[in-house]
């Protein structure tokens, strides 16, 4: 297994730190603190992205009837992982996680817990290998049945936009009609302070993450039927009645159905 480099800040560990997790190192906390000093709102963005993931899964299970999930670029386990949210509502749900980060791999056992009725599996593969991902997913999921593809904050790590779109198309091509895409990404054009902080982070030598205009995020859903309210800032996507007056932030996403 690849050695875990604790001398360079790592996006998954920093994200985990912002979410209140413990799976990070001093270098990640320092980078996270430096980022929040420039843009304190990043903690809200991280937690709002996670909350959107939970709401979208609850929609997919409760209203769309989906029981299979392919979560690519899952990141480090924290509260309300995909399988936990899905199996809480439908214990028979089957979930495949895909990531190729050594620290995530080291925590795979935490992800692999499942209800007796359902299944969770972990595949050590890269987002850049859609054909291999689909093949590996087919060992756990029945890809002739509707499946939800989860892409949560991962495509910003793909520098070339056309390549990012091609990866989404490649993954969706292996899923049948009635499948869904749940996607959310950091957006450019909403919050200049966020953009300055992210641009500065990208120059630190850590793996960069590229914010994209909302219209580019929307184009990931090309050919899909969007679930209301469409592509919006994530706090505005089907907020819970208990949510305090949600405000737009620099993180956009939505859910789409494959016809």
PEWOBEL-V185846 format. One record per backbone hydrogen bond with DSSP energy under -0.5 kcal/mol. CO is the residue of the C=O (numbers start at 1). NH is the residue of the N-H. E is the energy in kcal/mol with one decimal. If there is no record, write none. Layout:
CO|NH|E, CO|NH|E
This chain:
3|5|-0.6, 4|6|-0.8, 10|14|-2.6, 11|15|-2.7, 12|16|-2.0, 13|17|-2.0, 14|18|-2.4, 15|19|-1.8, 16|21|-3.2, 17|20|-1.4, 22|24|-1.8, 25|28|-1.0, 25|29|-2.2, 26|30|-2.7, 27|31|-1.9, 28|32|-2.9, 29|33|-2.8, 30|34|-2.3, 31|35|-2.2, 32|36|-2.5, 33|37|-1.8, 34|38|-1.0, 35|38|-0.7, 35|39|-2.9, 39|42|-1.8, 40|43|-1.4, 41|45|-2.1, 42|46|-2.7, 43|47|-2.3, 44|48|-2.6, 45|49|-2.4, 46|50|-1.8, 47|51|-2.2, 48|52|-2.4, 49|53|-2.1, 50|54|-1.9, 51|55|-2.4, 52|56|-2.9, 53|57|-2.2, 54|58|-2.3, 55|59|-2.1, 56|60|-2.6, 57|61|-2.7, 58|62|-2.7, 59|63|-2.6, 59|64|-2.0, 60|66|-3.1, 67|94|-2.8, 68|148|-2.8, 69|71|-0.5, 69|96|-2.6, 70|72|-0.8, 70|150|-3.0, 71|98|-2.6, 81|85|-2.3, 82|86|-2.5, 83|87|-2.8, 84|88|-1.3, 85|89|-1.0, 86|89|-0.6, 86|90|-2.9, 90|93|-2.5, 93|119|-1.3, 94|69|-2.3, 95|121|-2.1, 96|71|-2.7, 97|123|-3.0, 98|73|-3.3, 98|74|-1.4, 99|125|-0.6, 101|105|-2.5, 102|106|-2.0, 103|107|-0.9, 104|107|-0.8, 105|108|-1.7, 107|110|-1.2, 107|111|-0.9, 108|111|-0.7, 108|112|-1.8, 119|95|-2.7, 121|97|-3.0, 123|99|-1.9, 123|125|-1.6, 126|129|-2.0, 129|133|-2.4, 130|134|-2.4, 131|135|-2.1, 132|136|-2.7, 133|137|-2.8, 134|138|-1.7, 136|139|-1.4, 137|140|-1.6, 137|141|-3.3, 141|143|-1.0, 142|145|-2.2, 147|149|-0.6, 147|180|-1.8, 148|70|-3.1, 148|150|-0.6, 149|151|-0.6, 149|182|-2.8, 150|72|-2.2, 151|153|-0.8, 151|184|-1.6, 154|157|-1.7, 155|158|-1.8, 156|210|-2.9, 157|159|-0.8, 159|161|-0.6, 160|164|-2.2, 161|165|-2.6, 162|166|-2.1, 163|167|-2.2, 164|168|-1.9, 165|169|-2.5, 166|170|-2.5, 167|171|-2.0, 168|172|-2.6, 169|173|-2.2, 170|174|-0.6, 171|174|-0.9, 172|175|-1.8, 176|179|-1.6, 179|258|-3.4, 180|149|-3.2, 181|183|-0.5, 181|256|-2.2, 182|151|-2.8, 183|254|-2.1, 184|153|-2.9, 185|252|-2.4, 186|212|-1.8, 188|214|-0.6, 191|195|-1.9, 192|196|-2.4, 193|197|-2.2, 194|198|-2.7, 195|199|-2.5, 196|200|-2.1, 197|201|-2.2, 198|202|-2.4, 199|203|-0.6, 200|203|-1.0, 201|204|-2.1, 201|206|-0.5, 209|211|-0.6, 212|188|-2.0, 213|216|-1.0, 213|217|-1.8, 214|218|-2.8, 215|219|-1.4, 216|220|-0.6, 217|220|-1.1, 218|221|-1.8, 219|222|-1.7, 221|224|-2.5, 223|259|-0.6, 224|226|-0.7, 225|257|-2.8, 227|230|-2.5, 230|232|-0.7, 232|253|-2.2, 233|236|-2.6, 234|237|-1.5, 236|238|-1.0, 240|243|-1.9, 249|251|-1.5, 250|187|-2.2, 251|234|-2.9, 252|185|-2.7, 253|232|-2.0, 254|183|-2.1, 255|227|-3.0, 256|181|-2.5, 257|225|-3.0, 257|259|-0.6, 258|178|-3.0
